[in-house]
Amino acid sequence: MPPIQDRIRRPGFASAKSQFSVGAVSDHHAGGSPGHNPEYLRFHRVGGGFLSVQVKRKDGASHITFRHHDTTGAVRYEFQKQRRI
């Protein structure tokens, strides 16, 4: 199998893993993005904000929710996953 950096850039090598990152907390400091590449980015936004993570257990399953918020706290993107435990 090719190294991870080759798999990320090549179509047809979609990964089951999810990656979350946050840049600047303020709109003033946000920038420098190479742009949105839909081959491996589900969400791309150049702007200030923060990431929140919620983990809970309900009905025999663990639930995790990642939310990207803008500088006002509004949710701009949400990703949820659950697994039976």
C-alpha positions as CSV (number, residue, x, y, z in Angstrom):
1,M,0.0,0.0,0.0
2,P,1.3,3.5,-0.8
3,P,2.4,5.8,2.0
4,I,-0.3,7.9,3.7
5,Q,0.6,11.1,2.0
6,D,0.2,9.4,-1.5
7,R,-3.1,7.9,-0.5
8,I,-4.5,11.2,0.7
9,R,-3.9,13.0,-2.6
10,R,-5.0,10.2,-4.9
11,P,-8.7,9.7,-5.8
12,G,-10.0,6.3,-5.0
13,F,-8.1,6.0,-1.7
14,A,-10.8,7.4,0.6
15,S,-10.1,6.8,4.2
16,A,-12.5,5.7,6.9
17,K,-10.8,8.1,9.3
18,S,-12.0,11.6,10.1
19,Q,-9.7,14.5,10.9
20,F,-10.8,17.8,12.5
21,S,-8.7,20.9,12.8
22,V,-9.3,24.6,13.7
23,G,-7.2,27.6,12.7
24,A,-7.5,31.1,14.0
25,V,-10.0,32.0,16.7
26,S,-10.6,35.4,15.1
27,D,-11.7,36.3,11.5
28,H,-8.9,38.9,11.5
29,H,-6.2,36.2,11.8
30,A,-7.8,33.6,9.5
31,G,-6.2,33.1,6.1
32,G,-3.5,31.3,4.1
33,S,-5.6,28.4,3.0
34,P,-4.7,26.6,-0.3
35,G,-8.5,26.2,-0.9
36,H,-11.1,23.5,-0.6
37,N,-10.3,20.1,-2.1
38,P,-13.5,18.0,-2.0
39,E,-11.4,14.8,-2.6
40,Y,-10.5,14.8,1.0
41,L,-12.2,17.7,2.7
42,R,-15.9,17.5,3.7
43,F,-15.9,21.0,5.2
44,H,-13.6,23.9,4.5
45,R,-14.0,27.5,5.9
46,V,-11.6,30.3,6.1
47,G,-12.7,32.3,9.1
48,G,-12.3,32.4,12.9
49,G,-14.0,30.1,15.3
50,F,-13.6,27.1,17.5
51,L,-14.3,23.3,17.7
52,S,-16.4,21.7,20.3
53,V,-16.7,18.0,21.1
54,Q,-19.5,16.3,23.0
55,V,-19.3,12.6,24.1
56,K,-22.2,10.8,25.7
57,R,-23.5,7.3,26.3
58,K,-27.2,6.6,25.5
59,D,-29.2,3.4,24.9
60,G,-26.1,1.1,24.9
61,A,-24.2,3.2,22.4
62,S,-21.4,5.8,22.7
63,H,-22.1,9.0,20.7
64,I,-19.6,11.7,19.7
65,T,-20.4,15.0,18.0
66,F,-17.9,17.4,16.6
67,R,-19.1,21.0,15.9
68,H,-17.2,23.8,14.1
69,H,-18.5,27.1,15.4
70,D,-17.9,30.6,13.9
71,T,-16.8,33.6,16.1
72,T,-20.3,34.2,17.3
73,G,-20.8,30.6,18.4
74,A,-23.1,29.6,15.6
75,V,-22.6,26.0,14.4
76,R,-21.2,26.0,10.8
77,Y,-20.6,22.2,10.5
78,E,-21.5,19.2,12.6
79,F,-20.2,15.6,12.4
80,Q,-21.7,12.7,14.4
81,K,-20.7,9.1,14.9
82,Q,-22.1,6.4,17.2
83,R,-21.0,2.9,18.1
84,R,-22.7,0.1,20.2
85,I,-20.9,-0.6,23.4
